[in-house]
Amino acid sequence: MTRPRLILADDHTILVQAFTKLLEPFYDVVGCVADGRSLIEMASRLKPDAVVLDIGMPLMNGLEAGLRLKEELPLVKLVFLTMNDDPDLALEAMRSGGSAYLLKTCPSEELLLAIQSALKGQPYVTPFIARAMENSFIKNPEATGQPKDVTPRQREVVQLLAEGKSMKEVADVLHITERTVAFHKYRVMDAMHLHSSAELVQYAIKSRILVR
């Protein structure tokens, strides 16, 4: 009987090694990556059944990577495993196609349960976050951290700049010109009424383009 295929996405190598050791007796861990862009590339090639991913990753955060994966592989299950206990972020992750959301402080049995539930088509949210999510949704059912006026390419540019990369480094990562990077940067700054690079970083954090 074929075992479900998993990809692990987290930029902390020690954790990835621990997760791999935990999951290999039950699943085929077909790949591990450390950033959102590599995750999309690997998942497109390997077609996993599920992805266990962090939210705060370099180059592209887990929310953005998850959204893009669901567009390309609508049947893939996204299991968000993070240190971020913000219920609004958890709500957004589930709205964006997540099948499970749990914290890295959870016991190993809970991770196994979450993956198992996700593969069965049953959403799973760790109980502590689930209660807080309910309260958050009641207060503001339409809330979302994704800025609707910013394009996917602009989000990539803003995240990379907010991580501290130069315009040349961003251009190299995205395979575009520095002029194009500058164009996207200043379009976002103009649209959001930002006046400095520091304000752009704060905007990226508040809008969850850059998730820490």
C-alpha positions, 0 to 999 in steps of 0.5 A: 500500500502506497504511503502518503508523500510529504514535503517539509518546509522550515528554515530551521535545519535541526527542527526539519531533521527532528520532524523527518525522524518523527514522520518517516515511520508513517510517511514518505518524506520526499523532500525538505526545503528552507524557503517558500520559493524552493517549496513551490519548485519542489512541490510542483515537481514531486506532487506531494499529498501534504506539505508541513510548512512554517509561516515565517520563511525567507524569500516567500512566507508560508502563507504566500507559498501555500496560496500559490501551491493550492492554485497549482495543486488544489488537492495538496494538504497544507499543515501549518506548523509554527511558533506564531500563536496569533489567532488572526494569522491562523484564521487567515492560514485556514482561509487561504487553503490550510488543512491544519494549524498547530504550534511547534510546542505541541506534542509529537502525537498532535502533529501526527494527528493533524497530518492524519486528519488533513489527509482525510479531509478533516480540518485540524486546529490545535485547541488553544488556537481554535478557541481564540480563532472563534473569538477573532472571527466573531469580532471581525469576520471579514478581517484578512491580513493580505493586502488586496491592492498589492500584486503577488509580484509586489508582495515578493519584492516587498518581502525580500526588501523587508528581509534586508536584501538590496534591490540588486539582490532582489533582482537576482532572486526574482530574475528581473531588473533592478529597475523593475524592483524599484518600480514595484517598490515605489508603486507599493509605497505610493499606494500605501502612502509610505515615505521610507524604507523603514515604513515599508518594513513596518507595512510588510510586518503589519500586512503579514507579507513578512511574517516573523 
